[in-house]
Amino acid sequence: MPAGFEAAQRSRAAGMAIPARLALTGATRYTGSRQNAVSAQGAVMRAWVVAATALLIGSARAAPFDAFQVIMWQDRTPAQTAGLARLGFTATKLRGTGGHIDPSNLADKQASGLPWYVENIATDFYAPYHRSVPDRTVTWLFDAAKARLRTDPADTGVFVREPGLSDPAWLTAVAGRLEQVVRDQSRYRPLFYNLADEAGIGDLAAAWDADIAPASLAAMRQWLKTQYADVAALNRQWGTDFADWDAVVPELTSAAMRRTDDNYSAWADFKAWMDVAFARAVRAGTDAVHRADASALAALEGAQVPGWGGYDYSLLAPAVDVMEIYDFGGSLDLALASNPALIALRTSFATGPRETHAAWHHLLHGGRGMVVWDERNDVVLPDGSAGPRGREIAALAASLRAVAPAILAAEPSFDPVAVLYSQASFRARWMLDQRDKGAAWVSRDAAREYEDNAWRASRRQVLGRLAGIAVQPRILSSAMVEAGALQRGGLRVLILPHAIALSEAESREIRAFAERGGTVLADTEPGLFDQHSRRLPAPSLAGVALVPEAMLLSGGADGPDALAAFAALLRDAGVAPRAELRGPDGLPATGVEARWLQRGDTTILALQAAAPWQAPGQIEVRLSAPATVADLRVPGPARVAQQVSVVLDPVAPAILSLTR
């Protein structure tokens, strides 16, 4: 986790969740003497912004995210907003905390001429454990619950979520609030309506045993009926003896850690249910937005690392239209794999090489814009002139927009390789890692969950190696595999990164894939547990999955020899990379990530340094067949070639257009 990340989250949450009554008194208003102080130059600038952005607003109404968006989060004066427009900003934010919109703030937004999105409409429901309230820390409610549990470990009342995600009264109230806001705002066509920022079951992606409120348990029992034929089947799986469905209750974390039979089903099923409950609640908010305006977009901001807190992206990504994502643990790729239509955004907190590298990475992986967090107020100065950060953002935005039309109009182009995303394996891995530590899990906060584990490291290394040899895989969730995804798309190879927990249906589909001639690769024995986190008598894919040396995690995983061995594995399985990336020494180039996109007859190959502190330098790109090659970032004539030399810097990518 980068230095300062947690502080940035807390600062951002404190700013975004200001109660409506504070927003009313803190809004920038131009009345009385302040209005008289607005210079004639300021009035001219405001008029200029209105005129200059009229076409932009019209296009935003048609399809706002067909173009790359640059959005300012903080409120700014008319002069500053004019400066933002000159820097290339396309939108701002309108605070809608709790469904309340300050009329004066709305008037300022209208006068600015820039479109806006509506912020934080239902944070009190979706993020009660990570939001700002007067005279409290952002996480005060969560901290208080953990303190109670440390004082009295038997106090399970702390696991009653306030409010409950399955509470019908809250769901109804939140839906009504969202519908009202959308009806009131629809005439202005906001970019999107943000349900909440940095939401989660507890505090962000922290582990927590919420929600055991009656409404949640009742809904869980209904969901369990879709997972088990009857109570007898559940009892056999859980090792329990419940008399009927009404008696079913989950096992909480501390109790599960004391088990000695490696059967964590009653705990893992509850955790799986809470992911379902969170996604359903988000979906309910999205549905409310759509009911009020079928063309409106519902959003969730501050999406977290895959793991706890409701962050099973196979469930969450399809529940919303827009998602602003912290791209840790592969969040962006997992979200777009689960919902290719998702509009993905990121927030920019800083400047410099790391920020520029991240912005390019986001665009190449499907991002459609960024929200600028300007807590230091250094993007535009009070007179509307560009501040130091503003000049850097303007240059970055111009570079991105120079190629964004081609990138945004294209779709990912996949090789016949798939990588499994198994949330069940995350649950099993977490329990194995934490069970011997006992009550220490209560003190783990959201920041601790950003630490690496074998589940995340394995997937990161697999995807990094594939990108390093210019092979682009499909990411398949467990549900996709169960639904028959391995039978489609001409797949030749399936990779199982730390897939230690697999369902019977998954294992059956994977076995059938292997029987049809597919190759299954793993970096550890897969299928040690079932999807409920119960250890199996024997691994479910014994004799099916190969665990070759080239798949194992090692310190030299990114070296030329490791990449060559990995490429050889795929070639043996019938997958030849569409391009070979070589260094000046003729060995496989290291520290490079390749990204393939397709639009019609044109293929785009983007090459970027894997990290902004690396300088891959000159790379020879050896294509599998000759193509007409044009560099989308360096003007010049196209030429027919099968080998292209590219000098790659640590930050910005090389983007090649290939036509055959």
Secondary structure as GFF3:
##gff-version 3
##sequence-region A 1 660
A	DSSP	alpha_helix	5	16	.	.	.	ID=ss1
A	DSSP	alpha_helix	20	26	.	.	.	ID=ss2
A	DSSP	alpha_helix	32	37	.	.	.	ID=ss3
A	DSSP	alpha_helix	40	52	.	.	.	ID=ss4
A	DSSP	alpha_helix	54	62	.	.	.	ID=ss5
A	DSSP	three_ten_helix	64	66	.	.	.	ID=ss6
A	DSSP	beta_strand	69	72	.	.	.	ID=ss7
A	DSSP	alpha_helix	78	87	.	.	.	ID=ss8
A	DSSP	beta_strand	92	95	.	.	.	ID=ss9
A	DSSP	three_ten_helix	97	99	.	.	.	ID=ss10
A	DSSP	alpha_helix	103	112	.	.	.	ID=ss11
A	DSSP	beta_strand	116	119	.	.	.	ID=ss12
A	DSSP	alpha_helix	123	126	.	.	.	ID=ss13
A	DSSP	alpha_helix	140	151	.	.	.	ID=ss14
A	DSSP	three_ten_helix	156	159	.	.	.	ID=ss15
A	DSSP	alpha_helix	168	185	.	.	.	ID=ss16
A	DSSP	three_ten_helix	186	188	.	.	.	ID=ss17
A	DSSP	beta_strand	193	197	.	.	.	ID=ss18
A	DSSP	alpha_helix	214	227	.	.	.	ID=ss19
A	DSSP	alpha_helix	231	238	.	.	.	ID=ss20
A	DSSP	three_ten_helix	245	247	.	.	.	ID=ss21
A	DSSP	alpha_helix	253	257	.	.	.	ID=ss22
A	DSSP	alpha_helix	265	292	.	.	.	ID=ss23
A	DSSP	beta_strand	298	303	.	.	.	ID=ss24
A	DSSP	alpha_helix	313	316	.	.	.	ID=ss25
A	DSSP	three_ten_helix	317	319	.	.	.	ID=ss26
A	DSSP	beta_strand	322	325	.	.	.	ID=ss27
A	DSSP	alpha_helix	331	338	.	.	.	ID=ss28
A	DSSP	beta_strand	343	348	.	.	.	ID=ss29
A	DSSP	alpha_helix	353	364	.	.	.	ID=ss30
A	DSSP	beta_strand	367	372	.	.	.	ID=ss31
A	DSSP	alpha_helix	388	408	.	.	.	ID=ss32
A	DSSP	beta_strand	411	412	.	.	.	ID=ss33
A	DSSP	beta_strand	417	421	.	.	.	ID=ss34
A	DSSP	alpha_helix	423	434	.	.	.	ID=ss35
A	DSSP	three_ten_helix	435	443	.	.	.	ID=ss36
A	DSSP	three_ten_helix	448	450	.	.	.	ID=ss37
A	DSSP	alpha_helix	454	468	.	.	.	ID=ss38
A	DSSP	beta_strand	474	477	.	.	.	ID=ss39
A	DSSP	alpha_helix	478	482	.	.	.	ID=ss40
A	DSSP	three_ten_helix	485	487	.	.	.	ID=ss41
A	DSSP	beta_strand	493	496	.	.	.	ID=ss42
A	DSSP	alpha_helix	504	515	.	.	.	ID=ss43
A	DSSP	beta_strand	519	522	.	.	.	ID=ss44
A	DSSP	three_ten_helix	549	551	.	.	.	ID=ss45
A	DSSP	alpha_helix	560	572	.	.	.	ID=ss46
A	DSSP	beta_strand	579	582	.	.	.	ID=ss47
A	DSSP	beta_strand	592	599	.	.	.	ID=ss48
A	DSSP	beta_strand	602	609	.	.	.	ID=ss49
A	DSSP	beta_strand	617	631	.	.	.	ID=ss50
A	DSSP	beta_strand	639	648	.	.	.	ID=ss51
A	DSSP	beta_strand	654	659	.	.	.	ID=ss52
###
